[in-house]
Amino acid sequence: MLLHVLRLAAAALGALLVVVGLLGPFSVNQPIWTGIYFIGLGVGIIVITIIGEPRYWPSRRESDGQLRPTDERFIDPSSGTPMRVWIDPQSGERAYLPDGEQPQQ
């Protein structure tokens, strides 16, 4: 949840920078390159928040006992940790935990 809030705040900051870049040079007699700089910075932040969406995050959520281990295992490319996939058969929700670790009950 916190990650989503931070991503939303970053996107809002990027949008604010784009607006400042568009309006700033005309309202305070600044050189046009300062507006271009702010627009580029704002667009860059927005693009990073959009394409930087993580594919998965190791889930540490509380489980009601519905998660079941699968045979699917992989190595987390960012940490090198062996991971195991857990699935809730009712909802289809998947969780990724370090191999050998149980979901919290």
C-alpha positions as CSV (number, residue, x, y, z in Angstrom):
1,M,0.0,0.0,0.0
2,L,2.8,2.4,0.9
3,L,4.5,1.7,-2.4
4,H,1.4,2.6,-4.3
5,V,1.1,5.9,-2.4
6,L,4.7,6.8,-3.1
7,R,4.3,6.0,-6.8
8,L,1.2,8.2,-6.9
9,A,3.1,11.0,-5.1
10,A,6.0,10.7,-7.6
11,A,3.6,10.9,-10.5
12,A,1.9,13.9,-9.0
13,L,5.3,15.6,-8.6
14,G,6.1,14.8,-12.2
15,A,2.8,16.4,-13.4
16,L,3.5,19.4,-11.2
17,L,6.9,19.8,-12.8
18,V,5.4,19.6,-16.3
19,V,2.9,22.4,-15.4
20,V,5.6,24.6,-13.9
21,G,7.7,24.0,-17.1
22,L,4.8,25.0,-19.3
23,L,3.7,28.1,-17.3
24,G,6.8,29.2,-15.5
25,P,8.8,30.9,-18.2
26,F,5.8,32.9,-19.3
27,S,4.7,34.1,-15.8
28,V,8.1,35.0,-14.3
29,N,10.2,36.1,-17.3
30,Q,12.6,33.1,-17.1
31,P,14.5,31.8,-20.1
32,I,12.7,29.2,-22.1
33,W,15.3,26.5,-21.4
34,T,14.2,26.5,-17.7
35,G,10.7,25.5,-18.9
36,I,12.2,22.8,-21.1
37,Y,14.3,21.5,-18.2
38,F,11.2,21.2,-15.9
39,I,9.1,19.6,-18.6
40,G,11.9,17.0,-19.3
41,L,12.3,16.3,-15.6
42,G,8.6,15.9,-15.0
43,V,8.1,13.6,-18.0
44,G,11.1,11.6,-16.9
45,I,9.6,11.1,-13.4
46,I,6.2,10.1,-14.8
47,V,7.8,7.6,-17.3
48,I,9.8,6.0,-14.5
49,T,6.8,5.6,-12.3
50,I,4.8,4.0,-15.2
51,I,7.5,1.6,-16.5
52,G,9.0,0.9,-13.1
53,E,6.0,-1.1,-12.1
54,P,7.4,-4.2,-10.2
55,R,6.4,-7.5,-11.7
56,Y,6.1,-9.1,-8.3
57,W,6.9,-8.3,-4.7
58,P,7.6,-11.0,-2.1
59,S,4.3,-11.2,-0.2
60,R,4.3,-10.9,3.5
61,R,0.6,-10.6,3.9
62,E,-1.3,-12.4,6.7
63,S,-2.7,-15.6,5.4
64,D,-5.9,-17.3,6.5
65,G,-4.4,-20.7,5.6
66,Q,-5.7,-20.7,2.0
67,L,-2.3,-20.4,0.3
68,R,-0.9,-23.6,-1.1
69,P,2.6,-24.2,-2.3
70,T,3.2,-24.9,-6.0
71,D,6.0,-26.7,-7.7
72,E,7.0,-23.4,-9.4
73,R,10.4,-22.1,-8.1
74,F,12.8,-19.5,-9.5
75,I,15.7,-17.3,-8.5
76,D,14.9,-13.7,-7.7
77,P,17.1,-11.7,-10.2
78,S,17.5,-8.7,-7.9
79,S,18.7,-10.6,-4.8
80,G,19.6,-14.1,-6.0
81,T,17.3,-15.6,-3.4
82,P,15.5,-18.9,-4.4
83,M,11.8,-18.2,-4.4
84,R,8.7,-20.4,-4.3
85,V,5.3,-19.5,-5.7
86,W,2.2,-20.0,-3.4
87,I,-1.3,-19.8,-4.7
88,D,-4.8,-19.3,-3.2
89,P,-6.9,-21.8,-5.1
90,Q,-10.1,-19.8,-4.5
91,S,-9.0,-16.4,-5.7
92,G,-6.0,-17.3,-7.9
93,E,-3.9,-14.8,-6.0
94,R,-0.2,-15.6,-6.1
95,A,2.4,-15.0,-3.4
96,Y,6.2,-15.1,-3.8
97,L,8.2,-16.1,-0.7
98,P,11.8,-17.2,-0.2
99,D,12.0,-21.0,-0.6
100,G,11.5,-22.8,2.7
101,E,9.5,-19.9,4.2
102,Q,5.9,-20.4,5.1
103,P,3.2,-17.8,4.8
104,Q,2.4,-16.1,8.1
105,Q,-0.7,-17.6,9.7
